[in-house]
Amino acid sequence: MRTDPRPQTPDPRPSTETPRHHRLKGSLAHGTHRGQTCEQWQIEVTSGGRVWYLLDISRETCWITFAGTGHPRATDRR
């Protein structure tokens, strides 16, 4: 019997969401890359710095959508 030669990759989502690493909410919860809708996550690097990424499961890739030292205005409540 033949086994899959590709090693099992761990799930890139955090095992437990934290206030510093979590999925974005509302209209920011998803994004699109190359026609593929993906979950959008945030890592809070510093008190203001953020990294947002799309989790592309089909390509086993994370696409960086935002990286900055200031708080992203898109998350401000209006």
Distance bins in CASP14 RR format, pairs under 12 A and 6 or more apart:
PFRMAT RR
TARGET T0000
AUTHOR 0000-0000-0000
RMODE 2
METHOD distances of the structure
MODEL  1
6 60 0 0 0 0 1 0 0 0 0 0 0
7 60 0 0 0 0 0 1 0 0 0 0 0
8 60 0 0 0 0 0 1 0 0 0 0 0
9 57 0 0 0 0 0 1 0 0 0 0 0
9 59 0 0 0 0 0 1 0 0 0 0 0
9 60 1 0 1 0 0 0 0 0 0 0 0
9 61 0 0 0 0 0 1 0 0 0 0 0
9 62 0 0 0 0 0 1 0 0 0 0 0
10 60 0 0 0 0 0 1 0 0 0 0 0
11 39 0 0 0 0 0 1 0 0 0 0 0
11 55 0 0 0 0 1 0 0 0 0 0 0
11 57 0 0 0 0 1 0 0 0 0 0 0
11 60 0 0 0 0 0 1 0 0 0 0 0
11 62 0 0 0 0 0 1 0 0 0 0 0
12 21 0 0 0 0 0 1 0 0 0 0 0
12 23 0 0 0 0 0 1 0 0 0 0 0
12 38 0 0 0 0 0 1 0 0 0 0 0
12 39 0 0 0 0 1 0 0 0 0 0 0
12 41 0 0 0 0 1 0 0 0 0 0 0
12 43 0 0 0 0 0 1 0 0 0 0 0
12 53 0 0 0 0 1 0 0 0 0 0 0
12 54 0 0 0 0 0 1 0 0 0 0 0
12 55 1 0 0 1 0 0 0 0 0 0 0
12 56 0 0 0 0 1 0 0 0 0 0 0
12 57 0 0 0 0 1 0 0 0 0 0 0
12 59 0 0 0 0 0 1 0 0 0 0 0
12 60 0 0 0 0 1 0 0 0 0 0 0
12 61 0 0 0 0 1 0 0 0 0 0 0
12 62 1 0 0 1 0 0 0 0 0 0 0
12 63 0 0 0 0 0 1 0 0 0 0 0
13 21 0 0 0 0 1 0 0 0 0 0 0
13 22 0 0 0 0 1 0 0 0 0 0 0
13 23 1 0 0 1 0 0 0 0 0 0 0
13 38 0 0 0 0 0 1 0 0 0 0 0
13 39 1 0 0 1 0 0 0 0 0 0 0
13 40 0 0 0 0 0 1 0 0 0 0 0
13 41 1 0 0 1 0 0 0 0 0 0 0
13 43 0 0 0 0 0 1 0 0 0 0 0
13 53 0 0 0 0 0 1 0 0 0 0 0
13 55 1 0 0 1 0 0 0 0 0 0 0
13 57 0 0 0 0 1 0 0 0 0 0 0
13 62 0 0 0 0 0 1 0 0 0 0 0
14 20 0 0 0 0 1 0 0 0 0 0 0
14 21 1 0 1 0 0 0 0 0 0 0 0
14 22 1 0 0 1 0 0 0 0 0 0 0
14 23 0 0 0 0 1 0 0 0 0 0 0
14 39 0 0 0 0 0 1 0 0 0 0 0
14 41 0 0 0 0 1 0 0 0 0 0 0
14 42 0 0 0 0 0 1 0 0 0 0 0
14 43 0 0 0 0 1 0 0 0 0 0 0
14 55 0 0 0 0 0 1 0 0 0 0 0
15 21 0 0 0 0 0 1 0 0 0 0 0
16 22 0 0 0 0 1 0 0 0 0 0 0
17 23 1 0 0 1 0 0 0 0 0 0 0
17 24 0 0 0 0 0 1 0 0 0 0 0
17 25 0 0 0 0 0 1 0 0 0 0 0
17 39 0 0 0 0 0 1 0 0 0 0 0
17 41 0 0 0 0 1 0 0 0 0 0 0
17 42 0 0 0 0 0 1 0 0 0 0 0
17 43 0 0 0 0 0 1 0 0 0 0 0
17 44 0 0 0 0 0 1 0 0 0 0 0
18 41 0 0 0 0 0 1 0 0 0 0 0
18 42 0 0 0 0 0 1 0 0 0 0 0
18 43 0 0 0 0 1 0 0 0 0 0 0
18 44 0 0 0 0 1 0 0 0 0 0 0
19 42 0 0 0 0 0 1 0 0 0 0 0
19 43 0 0 0 0 0 1 0 0 0 0 0
19 44 1 0 0 1 0 0 0 0 0 0 0
19 47 0 0 0 0 0 1 0 0 0 0 0
20 41 0 0 0 0 0 1 0 0 0 0 0
20 42 0 0 0 0 1 0 0 0 0 0 0
20 43 1 0 0 1 0 0 0 0 0 0 0
20 44 1 0 1 0 0 0 0 0 0 0 0
20 45 0 0 0 0 1 0 0 0 0 0 0
20 46 0 0 0 0 1 0 0 0 0 0 0
20 47 0 0 0 0 0 1 0 0 0 0 0
20 48 0 0 0 0 0 1 0 0 0 0 0
20 49 0 0 0 0 0 1 0 0 0 0 0
20 50 0 0 0 0 1 0 0 0 0 0 0
20 51 0 0 0 0 0 1 0 0 0 0 0
21 41 1 0 0 1 0 0 0 0 0 0 0
21 42 1 0 0 1 0 0 0 0 0 0 0
21 43 1 0 1 0 0 0 0 0 0 0 0
21 44 1 0 0 1 0 0 0 0 0 0 0
21 45 0 0 0 0 1 0 0 0 0 0 0
21 50 0 0 0 0 0 1 0 0 0 0 0
21 51 0 0 0 0 1 0 0 0 0 0 0
21 52 0 0 0 0 0 1 0 0 0 0 0
21 53 0 0 0 0 0 1 0 0 0 0 0
22 28 0 0 0 0 0 1 0 0 0 0 0
22 29 0 0 0 0 0 1 0 0 0 0 0
22 39 0 0 0 0 0 1 0 0 0 0 0
22 40 0 0 0 0 0 1 0 0 0 0 0
22 41 1 0 0 1 0 0 0 0 0 0 0
22 42 1 0 0 1 0 0 0 0 0 0 0
22 43 0 0 0 0 1 0 0 0 0 0 0
22 44 0 0 0 0 1 0 0 0 0 0 0
22 50 0 0 0 0 0 1 0 0 0 0 0
22 52 0 0 0 0 0 1 0 0 0 0 0
22 53 0 0 0 0 0 1 0 0 0 0 0
22 75 0 0 0 0 0 1 0 0 0 0 0
23 29 1 0 0 1 0 0 0 0 0 0 0
23 30 0 0 0 0 1 0 0 0 0 0 0
23 31 0 0 0 0 0 1 0 0 0 0 0
23 38 0 0 0 0 0 1 0 0 0 0 0
23 39 1 0 1 0 0 0 0 0 0 0 0
23 40 1 0 0 1 0 0 0 0 0 0 0
23 41 1 0 1 0 0 0 0 0 0 0 0
23 42 1 0 0 1 0 0 0 0 0 0 0
23 43 0 0 0 0 0 1 0 0 0 0 0
23 52 0 0 0 0 0 1 0 0 0 0 0
23 53 0 0 0 0 0 1 0 0 0 0 0
23 54 0 0 0 0 0 1 0 0 0 0 0
23 55 0 0 0 0 1 0 0 0 0 0 0
24 30 0 0 0 0 1 0 0 0 0 0 0
24 31 0 0 0 0 1 0 0 0 0 0 0
24 38 0 0 0 0 0 1 0 0 0 0 0
24 39 0 0 0 0 1 0 0 0 0 0 0
24 40 1 0 1 0 0 0 0 0 0 0 0
24 41 1 0 0 1 0 0 0 0 0 0 0
24 42 1 0 1 0 0 0 0 0 0 0 0
24 43 0 0 0 0 0 1 0 0 0 0 0
24 44 0 0 0 0 0 1 0 0 0 0 0
24 50 0 0 0 0 1 0 0 0 0 0 0
24 51 0 0 0 0 0 1 0 0 0 0 0
24 52 1 0 0 1 0 0 0 0 0 0 0
24 53 0 0 0 0 0 1 0 0 0 0 0
24 54 0 0 0 0 0 1 0 0 0 0 0
24 55 0 0 0 0 0 1 0 0 0 0 0
24 65 0 0 0 0 1 0 0 0 0 0 0
24 66 0 0 0 0 0 1 0 0 0 0 0
24 72 0 0 0 0 1 0 0 0 0 0 0
24 74 0 0 0 0 1 0 0 0 0 0 0
24 75 1 0 0 1 0 0 0 0 0 0 0
25 39 0 0 0 0 0 1 0 0 0 0 0
25 40 0 0 0 0 1 0 0 0 0 0 0
25 41 0 0 0 0 0 1 0 0 0 0 0
25 42 0 0 0 0 1 0 0 0 0 0 0
25 74 0 0 0 0 0 1 0 0 0 0 0
25 75 0 0 0 0 1 0 0 0 0 0 0
25 77 0 0 0 0 0 1 0 0 0 0 0
26 39 0 0 0 0 0 1 0 0 0 0 0
26 40 0 0 0 0 1 0 0 0 0 0 0
26 74 0 0 0 0 0 1 0 0 0 0 0
26 75 0 0 0 0 0 1 0 0 0 0 0
26 77 0 0 0 0 0 1 0 0 0 0 0
27 40 0 0 0 0 1 0 0 0 0 0 0
27 74 0 0 0 0 1 0 0 0 0 0 0
27 75 0 0 0 0 0 1 0 0 0 0 0
27 78 0 0 0 0 0 1 0 0 0 0 0
28 39 0 0 0 0 0 1 0 0 0 0 0
28 40 1 0 1 0 0 0 0 0 0 0 0
28 41 0 0 0 0 0 1 0 0 0 0 0
28 42 0 0 0 0 1 0 0 0 0 0 0
28 50 0 0 0 0 0 1 0 0 0 0 0
28 52 0 0 0 0 1 0 0 0 0 0 0
28 54 0 0 0 0 0 1 0 0 0 0 0
28 65 0 0 0 0 1 0 0 0 0 0 0
28 66 0 0 0 0 0 1 0 0 0 0 0
28 72 0 0 0 0 1 0 0 0 0 0 0
28 73 0 0 0 0 0 1 0 0 0 0 0
28 74 1 0 0 1 0 0 0 0 0 0 0
28 75 1 0 0 1 0 0 0 0 0 0 0
28 76 0 0 0 0 0 1 0 0 0 0 0
29 37 0 0 0 0 0 1 0 0 0 0 0
29 38 0 0 0 0 0 1 0 0 0 0 0
29 39 1 0 0 1 0 0 0 0 0 0 0
29 40 1 0 0 1 0 0 0 0 0 0 0
29 41 0 0 0 0 1 0 0 0 0 0 0
29 42 0 0 0 0 0 1 0 0 0 0 0
29 52 0 0 0 0 0 1 0 0 0 0 0
29 54 0 0 0 0 0 1 0 0 0 0 0
29 55 0 0 0 0 0 1 0 0 0 0 0
29 75 0 0 0 0 0 1 0 0 0 0 0
30 36 0 0 0 0 0 1 0 0 0 0 0
30 37 1 0 1 0 0 0 0 0 0 0 0
30 38 1 0 0 1 0 0 0 0 0 0 0
30 39 1 0 0 1 0 0 0 0 0 0 0
30 40 1 0 1 0 0 0 0 0 0 0 0
30 41 0 0 0 0 0 1 0 0 0 0 0
30 52 0 0 0 0 0 1 0 0 0 0 0
30 54 0 0 0 0 1 0 0 0 0 0 0
30 55 0 0 0 0 1 0 0 0 0 0 0
30 56 0 0 0 0 0 1 0 0 0 0 0
30 65 0 0 0 0 0 1 0 0 0 0 0
31 37 1 0 0 1 0 0 0 0 0 0 0
31 38 1 0 1 0 0 0 0 0 0 0 0
31 39 0 0 0 0 1 0 0 0 0 0 0
31 40 1 0 1 0 0 0 0 0 0 0 0
31 41 0 0 0 0 0 1 0 0 0 0 0
31 52 0 0 0 0 1 0 0 0 0 0 0
31 53 0 0 0 0 0 1 0 0 0 0 0
31 54 1 0 1 0 0 0 0 0 0 0 0
31 55 0 0 0 0 1 0 0 0 0 0 0
31 56 0 0 0 0 0 1 0 0 0 0 0
31 63 0 0 0 0 1 0 0 0 0 0 0
31 65 1 0 0 1 0 0 0 0 0 0 0
31 66 0 0 0 0 0 1 0 0 0 0 0
31 74 0 0 0 0 0 1 0 0 0 0 0
32 38 1 0 0 1 0 0 0 0 0 0 0
32 39 0 0 0 0 0 1 0 0 0 0 0
32 40 0 0 0 0 1 0 0 0 0 0 0
32 54 0 0 0 0 1 0 0 0 0 0 0
32 56 0 0 0 0 0 1 0 0 0 0 0
32 63 0 0 0 0 0 1 0 0 0 0 0
32 65 0 0 0 0 0 1 0 0 0 0 0
33 39 0 0 0 0 0 1 0 0 0 0 0
33 40 0 0 0 0 1 0 0 0 0 0 0
33 53 0 0 0 0 0 1 0 0 0 0 0
33 54 1 0 1 0 0 0 0 0 0 0 0
33 55 0 0 0 0 0 1 0 0 0 0 0
33 56 1 0 0 1 0 0 0 0 0 0 0
33 57 0 0 0 0 0 1 0 0 0 0 0
33 58 0 0 0 0 0 1 0 0 0 0 0
33 59 0 0 0 0 1 0 0 0 0 0 0
33 61 0 0 0 0 1 0 0 0 0 0 0
33 62 0 0 0 0 0 1 0 0 0 0 0
33 63 1 0 1 0 0 0 0 0 0 0 0
33 64 0 0 0 0 0 1 0 0 0 0 0
33 65 0 0 0 0 1 0 0 0 0 0 0
34 54 0 0 0 0 0 1 0 0 0 0 0
34 56 0 0 0 0 1 0 0 0 0 0 0
34 58 0 0 0 0 0 1 0 0 0 0 0
34 59 0 0 0 0 1 0 0 0 0 0 0
34 61 0 0 0 0 0 1 0 0 0 0 0
34 63 0 0 0 0 1 0 0 0 0 0 0
35 54 0 0 0 0 0 1 0 0 0 0 0
35 56 0 0 0 0 0 1 0 0 0 0 0
35 58 0 0 0 0 0 1 0 0 0 0 0
35 59 0 0 0 0 0 1 0 0 0 0 0
35 63 0 0 0 0 0 1 0 0 0 0 0
36 54 0 0 0 0 1 0 0 0 0 0 0
36 55 0 0 0 0 0 1 0 0 0 0 0
36 56 1 0 0 1 0 0 0 0 0 0 0
36 57 0 0 0 0 1 0 0 0 0 0 0
36 58 1 0 0 1 0 0 0 0 0 0 0
36 59 1 0 0 1 0 0 0 0 0 0 0
36 61 0 0 0 0 1 0 0 0 0 0 0
36 63 0 0 0 0 1 0 0 0 0 0 0
37 54 0 0 0 0 1 0 0 0 0 0 0
37 55 0 0 0 0 0 1 0 0 0 0 0
37 56 0 0 0 0 1 0 0 0 0 0 0
37 57 0 0 0 0 0 1 0 0 0 0 0
37 58 0 0 0 0 0 1 0 0 0 0 0
38 52 0 0 0 0 0 1 0 0 0 0 0
38 53 0 0 0 0 1 0 0 0 0 0 0
38 54 1 1 0 0 0 0 0 0 0 0 0
38 55 1 0 1 0 0 0 0 0 0 0 0
38 56 1 0 1 0 0 0 0 0 0 0 0
38 57 1 0 0 1 0 0 0 0 0 0 0
38 58 0 0 0 0 1 0 0 0 0 0 0
38 59 0 0 0 0 1 0 0 0 0 0 0
38 60 0 0 0 0 0 1 0 0 0 0 0
38 61 0 0 0 0 1 0 0 0 0 0 0
38 62 0 0 0 0 1 0 0 0 0 0 0
38 63 1 0 0 1 0 0 0 0 0 0 0
38 65 0 0 0 0 1 0 0 0 0 0 0
39 52 0 0 0 0 0 1 0 0 0 0 0
39 53 0 0 0 0 1 0 0 0 0 0 0
39 54 1 0 0 1 0 0 0 0 0 0 0
39 55 1 0 1 0 0 0 0 0 0 0 0
39 56 0 0 0 0 1 0 0 0 0 0 0
39 57 0 0 0 0 1 0 0 0 0 0 0
39 58 0 0 0 0 0 1 0 0 0 0 0
39 62 0 0 0 0 0 1 0 0 0 0 0
39 63 0 0 0 0 0 1 0 0 0 0 0
39 65 0 0 0 0 0 1 0 0 0 0 0
40 50 0 0 0 0 0 1 0 0 0 0 0
40 51 0 0 0 0 0 1 0 0 0 0 0
40 52 1 0 0 1 0 0 0 0 0 0 0
40 53 1 0 0 1 0 0 0 0 0 0 0
40 54 1 0 1 0 0 0 0 0 0 0 0
40 55 1 0 0 1 0 0 0 0 0 0 0
40 56 0 0 0 0 0 1 0 0 0 0 0
40 62 0 0 0 0 0 1 0 0 0 0 0
40 63 0 0 0 0 1 0 0 0 0 0 0
40 64 0 0 0 0 0 1 0 0 0 0 0
40 65 1 0 0 1 0 0 0 0 0 0 0
40 66 0 0 0 0 1 0 0 0 0 0 0
40 72 0 0 0 0 0 1 0 0 0 0 0
40 74 0 0 0 0 0 1 0 0 0 0 0
40 75 0 0 0 0 0 1 0 0 0 0 0
41 50 0 0 0 0 0 1 0 0 0 0 0
41 51 0 0 0 0 1 0 0 0 0 0 0
41 52 1 0 0 1 0 0 0 0 0 0 0
41 53 1 0 1 0 0 0 0 0 0 0 0
41 54 1 0 0 1 0 0 0 0 0 0 0
41 55 1 0 0 1 0 0 0 0 0 0 0
41 56 0 0 0 0 0 1 0 0 0 0 0
41 62 0 0 0 0 1 0 0 0 0 0 0
41 63 0 0 0 0 0 1 0 0 0 0 0
41 64 0 0 0 0 0 1 0 0 0 0 0
41 65 0 0 0 0 1 0 0 0 0 0 0
41 66 0 0 0 0 0 1 0 0 0 0 0
42 48 0 0 0 0 0 1 0 0 0 0 0
42 49 0 0 0 0 1 0 0 0 0 0 0
42 50 1 0 1 0 0 0 0 0 0 0 0
42 51 1 0 0 1 0 0 0 0 0 0 0
42 52 1 0 1 0 0 0 0 0 0 0 0
42 53 0 0 0 0 1 0 0 0 0 0 0
42 54 0 0 0 0 0 1 0 0 0 0 0
42 55 0 0 0 0 0 1 0 0 0 0 0
42 64 0 0 0 0 0 1 0 0 0 0 0
42 65 0 0 0 0 1 0 0 0 0 0 0
42 66 0 0 0 0 1 0 0 0 0 0 0
42 67 0 0 0 0 0 1 0 0 0 0 0
42 68 0 0 0 0 0 1 0 0 0 0 0
42 71 0 0 0 0 0 1 0 0 0 0 0
42 72 0 0 0 0 1 0 0 0 0 0 0
42 74 0 0 0 0 0 1 0 0 0 0 0
42 75 0 0 0 0 1 0 0 0 0 0 0
43 49 0 0 0 0 1 0 0 0 0 0 0
43 50 1 0 0 1 0 0 0 0 0 0 0
43 51 1 0 1 0 0 0 0 0 0 0 0
43 52 0 0 0 0 1 0 0 0 0 0 0
43 53 1 0 0 1 0 0 0 0 0 0 0
43 55 0 0 0 0 0 1 0 0 0 0 0
43 62 0 0 0 0 0 1 0 0 0 0 0
43 64 0 0 0 0 0 1 0 0 0 0 0
43 65 0 0 0 0 0 1 0 0 0 0 0
43 66 0 0 0 0 0 1 0 0 0 0 0
43 67 0 0 0 0 1 0 0 0 0 0 0
43 68 0 0 0 0 0 1 0 0 0 0 0
44 50 1 0 1 0 0 0 0 0 0 0 0
44 51 0 0 0 0 1 0 0 0 0 0 0
44 52 0 0 0 0 0 1 0 0 0 0 0
44 67 0 0 0 0 0 1 0 0 0 0 0
44 68 0 0 0 0 0 1 0 0 0 0 0
44 69 0 0 0 0 0 1 0 0 0 0 0
44 70 0 0 0 0 0 1 0 0 0 0 0
44 71 0 0 0 0 1 0 0 0 0 0 0
44 72 0 0 0 0 0 1 0 0 0 0 0
44 75 0 0 0 0 0 1 0 0 0 0 0
45 51 1 0 0 1 0 0 0 0 0 0 0
45 52 0 0 0 0 0 1 0 0 0 0 0
45 66 0 0 0 0 0 1 0 0 0 0 0
45 67 0 0 0 0 1 0 0 0 0 0 0
45 68 0 0 0 0 1 0 0 0 0 0 0
45 69 0 0 0 0 1 0 0 0 0 0 0
45 70 0 0 0 0 1 0 0 0 0 0 0
45 71 0 0 0 0 0 1 0 0 0 0 0
46 67 0 0 0 0 0 1 0 0 0 0 0
46 68 0 0 0 0 1 0 0 0 0 0 0
46 69 1 0 0 1 0 0 0 0 0 0 0
46 70 0 0 0 0 1 0 0 0 0 0 0
46 71 0 0 0 0 0 1 0 0 0 0 0
47 69 0 0 0 0 0 1 0 0 0 0 0
47 70 0 0 0 0 1 0 0 0 0 0 0
47 71 0 0 0 0 1 0 0 0 0 0 0
48 67 0 0 0 0 0 1 0 0 0 0 0
48 68 0 0 0 0 1 0 0 0 0 0 0
48 69 1 0 0 1 0 0 0 0 0 0 0
48 70 1 0 1 0 0 0 0 0 0 0 0
48 71 1 0 1 0 0 0 0 0 0 0 0
48 72 0 0 0 0 1 0 0 0 0 0 0
48 73 0 0 0 0 0 1 0 0 0 0 0
48 75 0 0 0 0 0 1 0 0 0 0 0
49 66 0 0 0 0 1 0 0 0 0 0 0
49 67 0 0 0 0 1 0 0 0 0 0 0
49 68 1 0 1 0 0 0 0 0 0 0 0
49 69 1 0 1 0 0 0 0 0 0 0 0
49 70 1 0 1 0 0 0 0 0 0 0 0
49 71 1 0 0 1 0 0 0 0 0 0 0
49 72 0 0 0 0 1 0 0 0 0 0 0
49 75 0 0 0 0 0 1 0 0 0 0 0
50 64 0 0 0 0 0 1 0 0 0 0 0
50 65 0 0 0 0 0 1 0 0 0 0 0
50 66 1 0 0 1 0 0 0 0 0 0 0
50 67 1 0 0 1 0 0 0 0 0 0 0
50 68 1 0 0 1 0 0 0 0 0 0 0
50 69 0 0 0 0 1 0 0 0 0 0 0
50 70 1 0 0 1 0 0 0 0 0 0 0
50 71 1 0 0 1 0 0 0 0 0 0 0
50 72 1 0 1 0 0 0 0 0 0 0 0
50 73 0 0 0 0 0 1 0 0 0 0 0
50 74 0 0 0 0 1 0 0 0 0 0 0
50 75 0 0 0 0 1 0 0 0 0 0 0
51 62 0 0 0 0 1 0 0 0 0 0 0
51 63 0 0 0 0 0 1 0 0 0 0 0
51 64 1 0 0 1 0 0 0 0 0 0 0
51 65 0 0 0 0 1 0 0 0 0 0 0
51 66 1 0 0 1 0 0 0 0 0 0 0
51 67 1 0 1 0 0 0 0 0 0 0 0
51 68 1 0 0 1 0 0 0 0 0 0 0
51 69 0 0 0 0 0 1 0 0 0 0 0
51 70 0 0 0 0 0 1 0 0 0 0 0
51 72 0 0 0 0 0 1 0 0 0 0 0
52 62 0 0 0 0 0 1 0 0 0 0 0
52 63 0 0 0 0 1 0 0 0 0 0 0
52 64 1 0 0 1 0 0 0 0 0 0 0
52 65 1 0 1 0 0 0 0 0 0 0 0
52 66 1 0 1 0 0 0 0 0 0 0 0
52 67 1 0 0 1 0 0 0 0 0 0 0
52 68 0 0 0 0 1 0 0 0 0 0 0
52 71 0 0 0 0 0 1 0 0 0 0 0
52 72 1 0 0 1 0 0 0 0 0 0 0
52 74 0 0 0 0 1 0 0 0 0 0 0
52 75 0 0 0 0 1 0 0 0 0 0 0
53 61 0 0 0 0 1 0 0 0 0 0 0
53 62 1 0 1 0 0 0 0 0 0 0 0
53 63 1 0 0 1 0 0 0 0 0 0 0
53 64 1 0 1 0 0 0 0 0 0 0 0
53 65 1 0 0 1 0 0 0 0 0 0 0
53 66 0 0 0 0 1 0 0 0 0 0 0
53 67 0 0 0 0 1 0 0 0 0 0 0
54 61 0 0 0 0 1 0 0 0 0 0 0
54 62 1 0 0 1 0 0 0 0 0 0 0
54 63 1 0 1 0 0 0 0 0 0 0 0
54 64 0 0 0 0 1 0 0 0 0 0 0
54 65 1 0 1 0 0 0 0 0 0 0 0
54 66 0 0 0 0 0 1 0 0 0 0 0
55 61 0 0 0 0 1 0 0 0 0 0 0
55 62 1 0 1 0 0 0 0 0 0 0 0
55 63 0 0 0 0 1 0 0 0 0 0 0
55 64 0 0 0 0 0 1 0 0 0 0 0
55 65 0 0 0 0 0 1 0 0 0 0 0
56 62 1 0 0 1 0 0 0 0 0 0 0
56 63 1 0 0 1 0 0 0 0 0 0 0
56 64 0 0 0 0 0 1 0 0 0 0 0
56 65 0 0 0 0 0 1 0 0 0 0 0
57 63 0 0 0 0 0 1 0 0 0 0 0
65 72 0 0 0 0 1 0 0 0 0 0 0
65 74 0 0 0 0 0 1 0 0 0 0 0
66 72 1 0 1 0 0 0 0 0 0 0 0
66 73 0 0 0 0 0 1 0 0 0 0 0
66 74 0 0 0 0 1 0 0 0 0 0 0
66 75 0 0 0 0 0 1 0 0 0 0 0
70 76 0 0 0 0 0 1 0 0 0 0 0
END
